[in-house]
């Protein structure tokens, strides 16, 4: 069994804060993709509900994921989303397709 960590998160902010949240996510994506343990990092915005975003992440290890959570750029994102009144559901998931670990 792989130690790869898969994360799916749904983050929702009030519609009037959607642009600010999107800008904060965009800045975090650039830095997160440069992290050594990052295998996949995509933030998408819901085109039918303003203010809802979905994160799909793959990390090489639990330690790599924990390092991401402690990274300065992630802390900046957290502060920005808190100011936007964000609500988040964060899930560690296990793909049913073993090939997904190669992502």
Secondary structure, 3 states (H helix, E strand, C coil): CCCCEEEEEEEECCHHHHHHHHHHHHHHHHHHHCCCCEEEEEEEECCCCCCEEEEEEEECCHHHHHHHHHCHHHHHHHHHHHHCCCEEEEEEECCCCHHHHHC
